[in-house]
Amino acid sequence: MHVGFISKIGSTELLLILVVALLVFGPSKLPQIGSAIGKGIRELKKASRDITEQMEAALEDESGEEKKS
């Protein structure tokens, strides 16, 4: 899975996001927030991968049934 909007963020935008996050949440909360965001992204990628695998398996099963007929 490729998250398109993340690849378009430049260094200036990333720095601005980090500064705003620092001002909003404070320095003590940033590691917790970063960890939660990372965990969420990992879970999203895993769910996307699982769905893709299920769809591919269903397509393979369907094409196998058509060949038998």
Gaussian input, Z-matrix of N, CA and C with variables (Angstrom, degrees):
# hf/3-21g

backbone

0 1
 N
 C     1     B1
 C     2     B2     1     A1
 N     3     B3     2     A2     1     D1
 C     4     B4     3     A3     2     D2
 C     5     B5     4     A4     3     D3
 N     6     B6     5     A5     4     D4
 C     7     B7     6     A6     5     D5
 C     8     B8     7     A7     6     D6
 N     9     B9     8     A8     7     D7
 C    10    B10     9     A9     8     D8
 C    11    B11    10    A10     9     D9
 N    12    B12    11    A11    10    D10
 C    13    B13    12    A12    11    D11
 C    14    B14    13    A13    12    D12
 N    15    B15    14    A14    13    D13
 C    16    B16    15    A15    14    D14
 C    17    B17    16    A16    15    D15
 N    18    B18    17    A17    16    D16
 C    19    B19    18    A18    17    D17
 C    20    B20    19    A19    18    D18
 N    21    B21    20    A20    19    D19
 C    22    B22    21    A21    20    D20
 C    23    B23    22    A22    21    D21
 N    24    B24    23    A23    22    D22
 C    25    B25    24    A24    23    D23
 C    26    B26    25    A25    24    D24
 N    27    B27    26    A26    25    D25
 C    28    B28    27    A27    26    D26
 C    29    B29    28    A28    27    D27
 N    30    B30    29    A29    28    D28
 C    31    B31    30    A30    29    D29
 C    32    B32    31    A31    30    D30
 N    33    B33    32    A32    31    D31
 C    34    B34    33    A33    32    D32
 C    35    B35    34    A34    33    D33
 N    36    B36    35    A35    34    D34
 C    37    B37    36    A36    35    D35
 C    38    B38    37    A37    36    D36
 N    39    B39    38    A38    37    D37
 C    40    B40    39    A39    38    D38
 C    41    B41    40    A40    39    D39
 N    42    B42    41    A41    40    D40
 C    43    B43    42    A42    41    D41
 C    44    B44    43    A43    42    D42
 N    45    B45    44    A44    43    D43
 C    46    B46    45    A45    44    D44
 C    47    B47    46    A46    45    D45
 N    48    B48    47    A47    46    D46
 C    49    B49    48    A48    47    D47
 C    50    B50    49    A49    48    D48
 N    51    B51    50    A50    49    D49
 C    52    B52    51    A51    50    D50
 C    53    B53    52    A52    51    D51
 N    54    B54    53    A53    52    D52
 C    55    B55    54    A54    53    D53
 C    56    B56    55    A55    54    D54
 N    57    B57    56    A56    55    D55
 C    58    B58    57    A57    56    D56
 C    59    B59    58    A58    57    D57
 N    60    B60    59    A59    58    D58
 C    61    B61    60    A60    59    D59
 C    62    B62    61    A61    60    D60
 N    63    B63    62    A62    61    D61
 C    64    B64    63    A63    62    D62
 C    65    B65    64    A64    63    D63
 N    66    B66    65    A65    64    D64
 C    67    B67    66    A66    65    D65
 C    68    B68    67    A67    66    D66
 N    69    B69    68    A68    67    D67
 C    70    B70    69    A69    68    D68
 C    71    B71    70    A70    69    D69
 N    72    B72    71    A71    70    D70
 C    73    B73    72    A72    71    D71
 C    74    B74    73    A73    72    D72
 N    75    B75    74    A74    73    D73
 C    76    B76    75    A75    74    D74
 C    77    B77    76    A76    75    D75
 N    78    B78    77    A77    76    D76
 C    79    B79    78    A78    77    D77
 C    80    B80    79    A79    78    D78
 N    81    B81    80    A80    79    D79
 C    82    B82    81    A81    80    D80
 C    83    B83    82    A82    81    D81
 N    84    B84    83    A83    82    D82
 C    85    B85    84    A84    83    D83
 C    86    B86    85    A85    84    D84
 N    87    B87    86    A86    85    D85
 C    88    B88    87    A87    86    D86
 C    89    B89    88    A88    87    D87
 N    90    B90    89    A89    88    D88
 C    91    B91    90    A90    89    D89
 C    92    B92    91    A91    90    D90
 N    93    B93    92    A92    91    D91
 C    94    B94    93    A93    92    D92
 C    95    B95    94    A94    93    D93
 N    96    B96    95    A95    94    D94
 C    97    B97    96    A96    95    D95
 C    98    B98    97    A97    96    D96
 N    99    B99    98    A98    97    D97
 C   100   B100    99    A99    98    D98
 C   101   B101   100   A100    99    D99
 N   102   B102   101   A101   100   D100
 C   103   B103   102   A102   101   D101
 C   104   B104   103   A103   102   D102
 N   105   B105   104   A104   103   D103
 C   106   B106   105   A105   104   D104
 C   107   B107   106   A106   105   D105
 N   108   B108   107   A107   106   D106
 C   109   B109   108   A108   107   D107
 C   110   B110   109   A109   108   D108
 N   111   B111   110   A110   109   D109
 C   112   B112   111   A111   110   D110
 C   113   B113   112   A112   111   D111
 N   114   B114   113   A113   112   D112
 C   115   B115   114   A114   113   D113
 C   116   B116   115   A115   114   D114
 N   117   B117   116   A116   115   D115
 C   118   B118   117   A117   116   D116
 C   119   B119   118   A118   117   D117
 N   120   B120   119   A119   118   D118
 C   121   B121   120   A120   119   D119
 C   122   B122   121   A121   120   D120
 N   123   B123   122   A122   121   D121
 C   124   B124   123   A123   122   D122
 C   125   B125   124   A124   123   D123
 N   126   B126   125   A125   124   D124
 C   127   B127   126   A126   125   D125
 C   128   B128   127   A127   126   D126
 N   129   B129   128   A128   127   D127
 C   130   B130   129   A129   128   D128
 C   131   B131   130   A130   129   D129
 N   132   B132   131   A131   130   D130
 C   133   B133   132   A132   131   D131
 C   134   B134   133   A133   132   D132
 N   135   B135   134   A134   133   D133
 C   136   B136   135   A135   134   D134
 C   137   B137   136   A136   135   D135
 N   138   B138   137   A137   136   D136
 C   139   B139   138   A138   137   D137
 C   140   B140   139   A139   138   D138
 N   141   B141   140   A140   139   D139
 C   142   B142   141   A141   140   D140
 C   143   B143   142   A142   141   D141
 N   144   B144   143   A143   142   D142
 C   145   B145   144   A144   143   D143
 C   146   B146   145   A145   144   D144
 N   147   B147   146   A146   145   D145
 C   148   B148   147   A147   146   D146
 C   149   B149   148   A148   147   D147
 N   150   B150   149   A149   148   D148
 C   151   B151   150   A150   149   D149
 C   152   B152   151   A151   150   D150
 N   153   B153   152   A152   151   D151
 C   154   B154   153   A153   152   D152
 C   155   B155   154   A154   153   D153
 N   156   B156   155   A155   154   D154
 C   157   B157   156   A156   155   D155
 C   158   B158   157   A157   156   D156
 N   159   B159   158   A158   157   D157
 C   160   B160   159   A159   158   D158
 C   161   B161   160   A160   159   D159
 N   162   B162   161   A161   160   D160
 C   163   B163   162   A162   161   D161
 C   164   B164   163   A163   162   D162
 N   165   B165   164   A164   163   D163
 C   166   B166   165   A165   164   D164
 C   167   B167   166   A166   165   D165
 N   168   B168   167   A167   166   D166
 C   169   B169   168   A168   167   D167
 C   170   B170   169   A169   168   D168
 N   171   B171   170   A170   169   D169
 C   172   B172   171   A171   170   D170
 C   173   B173   172   A172   171   D171
 N   174   B174   173   A173   172   D172
 C   175   B175   174   A174   173   D173
 C   176   B176   175   A175   174   D174
 N   177   B177   176   A176   175   D175
 C   178   B178   177   A177   176   D176
 C   179   B179   178   A178   177   D177
 N   180   B180   179   A179   178   D178
 C   181   B181   180   A180   179   D179
 C   182   B182   181   A181   180   D180
 N   183   B183   182   A182   181   D181
 C   184   B184   183   A183   182   D182
 C   185   B185   184   A184   183   D183
 N   186   B186   185   A185   184   D184
 C   187   B187   186   A186   185   D185
 C   188   B188   187   A187   186   D186
 N   189   B189   188   A188   187   D187
 C   190   B190   189   A189   188   D188
 C   191   B191   190   A190   189   D189
 N   192   B192   191   A191   190   D190
 C   193   B193   192   A192   191   D191
 C   194   B194   193   A193   192   D192
 N   195   B195   194   A194   193   D193
 C   196   B196   195   A195   194   D194
 C   197   B197   196   A196   195   D195
 N   198   B198   197   A197   196   D196
 C   199   B199   198   A198   197   D197
 C   200   B200   199   A199   198   D198
 N   201   B201   200   A200   199   D199
 C   202   B202   201   A201   200   D200
 C   203   B203   202   A202   201   D201
 N   204   B204   203   A203   202   D202
 C   205   B205   204   A204   203   D203
 C   206   B206   205   A205   204   D204

   B1=1.4473
   B2=1.5170
   B3=1.3097
   B4=1.4523
   B5=1.5144
   B6=1.2960
   B7=1.4568
   B8=1.5157
   B9=1.3276
   B10=1.4547
   B11=1.5099
   B12=1.3106
   B13=1.4559
   B14=1.5211
   B15=1.3191
   B16=1.4632
   B17=1.5212
   B18=1.3192
   B19=1.4614
   B20=1.5206
   B21=1.3239
   B22=1.4611
   B23=1.5233
   B24=1.3213
   B25=1.4597
   B26=1.5237
   B27=1.3224
   B28=1.4544
   B29=1.5167
   B30=1.3268
   B31=1.4641
   B32=1.5289
   B33=1.3247
   B34=1.4658
   B35=1.5233
   B36=1.3366
   B37=1.4594
   B38=1.5234
   B39=1.3256
   B40=1.4609
   B41=1.5275
   B42=1.3112
   B43=1.4613
   B44=1.5289
   B45=1.3149
   B46=1.4602
   B47=1.5274
   B48=1.3264
   B49=1.4693
   B50=1.5254
   B51=1.3277
   B52=1.4662
   B53=1.5252
   B54=1.3298
   B55=1.4691
   B56=1.5270
   B57=1.3232
   B58=1.4678
   B59=1.5277
   B60=1.3335
   B61=1.4662
   B62=1.5256
   B63=1.3183
   B64=1.4604
   B65=1.5263
   B66=1.3184
   B67=1.4633
   B68=1.5311
   B69=1.3201
   B70=1.4647
   B71=1.5222
   B72=1.3310
   B73=1.4618
   B74=1.5233
   B75=1.3006
   B76=1.4546
   B77=1.5165
   B78=1.3219
   B79=1.4691
   B80=1.5268
   B81=1.3156
   B82=1.4690
   B83=1.5275
   B84=1.3252
   B85=1.4692
   B86=1.5308
   B87=1.3320
   B88=1.4658
   B89=1.5272
   B90=1.3354
   B91=1.4696
   B92=1.5293
   B93=1.3255
   B94=1.4679
   B95=1.5243
   B96=1.3125
   B97=1.4631
   B98=1.5229
   B99=1.3249
   B100=1.4641
   B101=1.5136
   B102=1.3064
   B103=1.4624
   B104=1.5211
   B105=1.3179
   B106=1.4694
   B107=1.5257
   B108=1.3185
   B109=1.4658
   B110=1.5209
   B111=1.3250
   B112=1.4670
   B113=1.5167
   B114=1.3216
   B115=1.4662
   B116=1.5237
   B117=1.3124
   B118=1.4658
   B119=1.5192
   B120=1.3194
   B121=1.4633
   B122=1.5194
   B123=1.3405
   B124=1.4738
   B125=1.5250
   B126=1.3297
   B127=1.4668
   B128=1.5267
   B129=1.3245
   B130=1.4590
   B131=1.5275
   B132=1.3294
   B133=1.4649
   B134=1.5206
   B135=1.3382
   B136=1.4655
   B137=1.5204
   B138=1.3218
   B139=1.4667
   B140=1.5211
   B141=1.3145
   B142=1.4608
   B143=1.5216
   B144=1.3161
   B145=1.4682
   B146=1.5302
   B147=1.3284
   B148=1.4697
   B149=1.5275
   B150=1.3194
   B151=1.4660
   B152=1.5203
   B153=1.3272
   B154=1.4613
   B155=1.5206
   B156=1.3273
   B157=1.4653
   B158=1.5266
   B159=1.3218
   B160=1.4649
   B161=1.5252
   B162=1.3241
   B163=1.4631
   B164=1.5242
   B165=1.3313
   B166=1.4615
   B167=1.5220
   B168=1.3266
   B169=1.4630
   B170=1.5255
   B171=1.3233
   B172=1.4665
   B173=1.5245
   B174=1.3248
   B175=1.4635
   B176=1.5243
   B177=1.3267
   B178=1.4647
   B179=1.5240
   B180=1.3344
   B181=1.4661
   B182=1.5257
   B183=1.3164
   B184=1.4591
   B185=1.5267
   B186=1.3220
   B187=1.4625
   B188=1.5270
   B189=1.3241
   B190=1.4614
   B191=1.5157
   B192=1.3258
   B193=1.4648
   B194=1.5240
   B195=1.3272
   B196=1.4615
   B197=1.5217
   B198=1.3212
   B199=1.4611
   B200=1.5241
   B201=1.3378
   B202=1.4656
   B203=1.5273
   B204=1.3082
   B205=1.4757
   B206=1.4994
   A1=108.79
   A2=115.07
   A3=119.86
   A4=108.73
   A5=115.58
   A6=120.02
   A7=106.77
   A8=117.03
   A9=123.49
   A10=115.00
   A11=117.96
   A12=119.15
   A13=112.47
   A14=118.67
   A15=120.92
   A16=110.45
   A17=117.83
   A18=120.48
   A19=111.55
   A20=118.69
   A21=122.15
   A22=112.89
   A23=117.56
   A24=120.91
   A25=108.48
   A26=115.64
   A27=120.97
   A28=111.39
   A29=115.23
   A30=119.65
   A31=111.70
   A32=117.07
   A33=120.03
   A34=110.84
   A35=116.18
   A36=119.81
   A37=111.24
   A38=116.00
   A39=120.40
   A40=110.74
   A41=116.80
   A42=120.96
   A43=110.59
   A44=117.08
   A45=121.02
   A46=111.11
   A47=116.90
   A48=121.03
   A49=110.51
   A50=117.02
   A51=120.59
   A52=111.80
   A53=116.86
   A54=120.25
   A55=110.25
   A56=117.25
   A57=120.65
   A58=110.14
   A59=116.66
   A60=120.15
   A61=110.70
   A62=116.59
   A63=120.74
   A64=110.53
   A65=116.77
   A66=120.35
   A67=112.11
   A68=116.91
   A69=120.64
   A70=111.69
   A71=116.62
   A72=120.33
   A73=114.17
   A74=118.41
   A75=121.19
   A76=111.25
   A77=116.46
   A78=120.30
   A79=114.38
   A80=118.15
   A81=119.35
   A82=112.42
   A83=117.68
   A84=121.36
   A85=113.11
   A86=118.79
   A87=120.62
   A88=114.00
   A89=120.37
   A90=118.50
   A91=112.96
   A92=116.87
   A93=120.62
   A94=110.77
   A95=116.61
   A96=121.00
   A97=110.24
   A98=116.97
   A99=120.70
   A100=111.82
   A101=116.34
   A102=120.97
   A103=111.07
   A104=116.62
   A105=120.65
   A106=111.17
   A107=117.24
   A108=120.77
   A109=110.16
   A110=117.05
   A111=120.70
   A112=112.08
   A113=116.47
   A114=120.77
   A115=110.37
   A116=116.78
   A117=120.88
   A118=112.34
   A119=117.04
   A120=121.09
   A121=110.42
   A122=117.21
   A123=120.12
   A124=111.18
   A125=116.98
   A126=120.67
   A127=111.10
   A128=116.92
   A129=121.14
   A130=110.97
   A131=116.96
   A132=120.65
   A133=111.14
   A134=116.68
   A135=120.15
   A136=110.58
   A137=116.92
   A138=120.34
   A139=110.72
   A140=116.63
   A141=120.63
   A142=110.91
   A143=116.67
   A144=121.53
   A145=110.38
   A146=117.16
   A147=121.16
   A148=111.33
   A149=116.55
   A150=120.34
   A151=110.44
   A152=116.89
   A153=120.79
   A154=110.75
   A155=117.09
   A156=120.78
   A157=111.18
   A158=117.30
   A159=120.67
   A160=111.12
   A161=116.46
   A162=119.83
   A163=111.03
   A164=117.15
   A165=120.47
   A166=110.83
   A167=116.82
   A168=120.24
   A169=110.50
   A170=117.05
   A171=120.56
   A172=110.70
   A173=116.99
   A174=120.39
   A175=111.14
   A176=116.73
   A177=120.31
   A178=110.49
   A179=116.98
   A180=120.88
   A181=110.48
   A182=115.61
   A183=120.34
   A184=111.24
   A185=117.44
   A186=119.86
   A187=110.48
   A188=118.20
   A189=121.74
   A190=111.60
   A191=116.92
   A192=121.11
   A193=110.88
   A194=117.37
   A195=120.58
   A196=111.07
   A197=117.37
   A198=121.23
   A199=110.99
   A200=117.21
   A201=121.36
   A202=110.88
   A203=117.56
   A204=121.90
   A205=112.29
   D1=137.43
   D2=179.25
   D3=-120.95
   D4=123.34
   D5=179.47
   D6=-92.67
   D7=104.12
   D8=-170.85
   D9=-62.74
   D10=-43.61
   D11=-174.95
   D12=-67.26
   D13=-27.04
   D14=-179.80
   D15=-69.84
   D16=-35.97
   D17=-178.76
   D18=-69.73
   D19=-17.01
   D20=-178.71
   D21=-92.55
   D22=-1.39
   D23=179.39
   D24=-82.38
   D25=122.99
   D26=178.89
   D27=-88.23
   D28=178.54
   D29=-177.86
   D30=-66.09
   D31=-35.88
   D32=179.26
   D33=-65.40
   D34=-44.24
   D35=179.62
   D36=-65.14
   D37=-40.69
   D38=179.16
   D39=-63.03
   D40=-42.81
   D41=178.15
   D42=-62.57
   D43=-42.34
   D44=178.73
   D45=-62.90
   D46=-42.59
   D47=177.95
   D48=-61.40
   D49=-42.89
   D50=179.98
   D51=-65.20
   D52=-40.28
   D53=179.05
   D54=-64.88
   D55=-44.65
   D56=179.14
   D57=-62.74
   D58=-43.18
   D59=178.62
   D60=-61.95
   D61=-40.09
   D62=178.59
   D63=-62.92
   D64=-42.49
   D65=179.86
   D66=-68.75
   D67=-38.12
   D68=-176.33
   D69=-76.11
   D70=-47.46
   D71=-171.92
   D72=-99.12
   D73=-19.91
   D74=-177.40
   D75=84.45
   D76=157.98
   D77=-174.56
   D78=-67.51
   D79=-25.41
   D80=-177.08
   D81=-75.52
   D82=-25.93
   D83=-177.31
   D84=-90.29
   D85=-18.18
   D86=-174.57
   D87=-58.73
   D88=-43.69
   D89=178.56
   D90=-61.33
   D91=-39.24
   D92=178.50
   D93=-65.41
   D94=-42.62
   D95=-179.71
   D96=-66.59
   D97=-43.29
   D98=177.80
   D99=-60.61
   D100=-41.34
   D101=178.22
   D102=-64.17
   D103=-43.56
   D104=179.73
   D105=-64.90
   D106=-40.62
   D107=178.47
   D108=-65.50
   D109=-43.85
   D110=177.97
   D111=-60.55
   D112=-42.60
   D113=178.57
   D114=-63.91
   D115=-41.97
   D116=178.49
   D117=-62.48
   D118=-41.79
   D119=178.63
   D120=-65.33
   D121=-42.20
   D122=178.02
   D123=-61.42
   D124=-43.39
   D125=179.49
   D126=-65.09
   D127=-39.15
   D128=178.17
   D129=-64.00
   D130=-43.83
   D131=178.15
   D132=-63.37
   D133=-40.93
   D134=-180.00
   D135=-65.14
   D136=-43.66
   D137=179.15
   D138=-63.14
   D139=-41.22
   D140=178.37
   D141=-63.71
   D142=-42.57
   D143=179.01
   D144=-64.33
   D145=-41.99
   D146=178.71
   D147=-62.38
   D148=-43.88
   D149=179.43
   D150=-63.86
   D151=-42.58
   D152=178.85
   D153=-61.49
   D154=-44.12
   D155=179.29
   D156=-63.40
   D157=-40.49
   D158=178.79
   D159=-64.83
   D160=-41.32
   D161=179.29
   D162=-66.38
   D163=-41.39
   D164=178.53
   D165=-64.34
   D166=-40.52
   D167=178.78
   D168=-64.73
   D169=-40.70
   D170=178.89
   D171=-64.86
   D172=-39.58
   D173=178.38
   D174=-66.71
   D175=-39.07
   D176=177.96
   D177=-65.02
   D178=-42.41
   D179=177.90
   D180=-61.92
   D181=-43.16
   D182=-178.67
   D183=-65.84
   D184=-41.58
   D185=179.86
   D186=-70.35
   D187=-30.49
   D188=176.45
   D189=-68.20
   D190=-37.34
   D191=178.28
   D192=-68.75
   D193=-35.28
   D194=179.37
   D195=-67.59
   D196=-35.50
   D197=-179.97
   D198=-68.61
   D199=-33.31
   D200=-179.89
   D201=-70.25
   D202=-31.76
   D203=-176.41
   D204=-73.91

